[in-house]
Amino acid sequence: MSTQFTKTAVGAGLIGAPLLTLVASIASPAIHSDDAAQLAVISAHPARFYAFAIFTWAGIMLFVPALLGLMQMTRDRAAGLGNAGGSLALLGALIAGGDAASELVAWQMAAPGADRAQMVALLHRSDSALGSSLVYTVGGLAFLVGLLLLSAGLRRARAVPTWVAIALPLGAFLNIAGFSAASTGILIVSSVILLVAMGWVGWRVLAAPSGRSLVPDPAGAL
């Protein structure tokens, strides 16, 4: 795999992941913690909810090359933190991808002709079952703790400025808080924070001279 291809994939992931997440948050209709209310919203806005699910899933997929690229930036000066944090964050992202894909099932639960009472009961069972809720809880914690460690490694490696190292875990925390509080406003804010921080790094990666490694010049991250 060529260095240029790697740089393009990482740069596109760093910019595209939070950008698509932002588009998903803007497209999303209201989010409700009550299952009956949520299905009612999906039924009233099926196209918007479908866009929310698809863009969320696509954004999470782009987190994979983005996180791999950030891990590589720590390899010379903070490989331990980078590898541990990046691995946890990747685990969280992959679990979140499964969660996002499951929203397509909820989209069909609200389709015309479906028995609403049965669909509400099924959605409630799926959301409240320990076997599924525990997995998603672990995924959210892994993503947050992973970004904390990875950001510390990036800062120790002097690969990013301090504000980027703070913004990455802050954006992740607000994203988890937004879903927990059923707030599209918090989700939008979290996506903007991640877009500014990750987009800055992604722009530097894409703008670097051809053939240059992903490991940045430390002087550029002061």
PEWO-V681572 format. One record per pair of residues at least 12 apart in sequence whose C-alpha atoms are under 7 Angstrom apart, sorted by the first residue. I is the first residue (numbers start at 1). GAP is how many residues later the second one is. D is the distance in whole Angstrom. If there is no record, write none. Layout:
i->[I;I]
gap->[GAP;GAP]
d->[D;D]
This chain:
i->[3;3;4;4;7;7;7;8;9;10;10;10;11;11;11;11;12;13;13;13;13;14;14;14;14;15;15;15;15;16;16;17;17;17;17;18;18;18;18;19;20;20;20;20;21;21;21;21;22;22;22;23;24;24;24;24;25;25;25;25;26;27;27;27;28;28;28;29;29;29;29;30;31;31;31;32;33;35;35;35;36;39;42;42;43;43;46;49;50;50;53;53;53;53;56;57;57;57;60;60;61;63;64;67;67;71;71;72;72;73;73;73;73;73;74;74;74;77;78;78;78;81;81;81;82;82;82;85;85;85;85;86;86;86;88;88;88;89;89;89;89;89;91;91;92;92;92;92;93;95;95;96;140;144;144;144;147;147;148;151;151;152;158;158;159;159;159;160;161;161;164;167;167;167;168;168;171;171;171;171;172;174;174;174;175;175]
gap->[208;210;206;207;198;199;207;198;56;55;56;59;191;192;194;195;190;49;50;52;53;52;184;185;188;180;183;184;187;43;46;42;43;45;46;41;173;176;177;176;35;36;38;39;34;35;38;170;166;169;170;32;27;28;31;32;27;159;162;163;162;21;24;25;20;21;24;12;16;19;20;154;151;152;153;150;149;85;88;89;84;71;65;68;67;68;61;58;54;57;47;48;50;51;44;40;43;44;33;37;36;30;26;19;23;12;15;142;143;81;86;141;142;143;79;80;83;80;75;78;79;68;69;72;67;68;71;61;62;64;65;60;61;64;54;55;58;53;54;55;57;58;48;51;47;48;50;51;50;41;44;43;36;25;28;29;21;22;21;14;17;13;60;63;57;59;62;61;60;61;33;26;27;30;26;29;19;20;22;23;18;12;13;16;12;15]
d->[6;7;6;6;6;6;7;6;6;5;5;5;4;7;6;5;7;5;6;6;5;5;5;6;5;7;6;5;6;7;7;4;6;5;5;6;6;6;5;6;6;7;7;5;6;5;5;6;6;5;7;7;7;4;5;5;7;6;6;6;7;6;6;6;6;6;5;7;7;6;6;7;5;6;7;6;6;6;7;6;6;5;6;6;5;6;7;7;7;7;6;7;6;6;6;6;5;6;6;6;7;7;6;6;7;6;6;7;7;7;6;6;5;7;6;6;6;5;5;6;6;6;6;5;7;5;5;4;6;5;4;6;7;6;5;6;5;6;4;7;4;6;7;7;4;6;5;4;6;7;5;7;7;6;6;6;7;5;5;5;7;7;5;6;6;6;6;5;5;5;5;6;7;6;6;7;5;7;6;5;7;6;7;5;5;5]
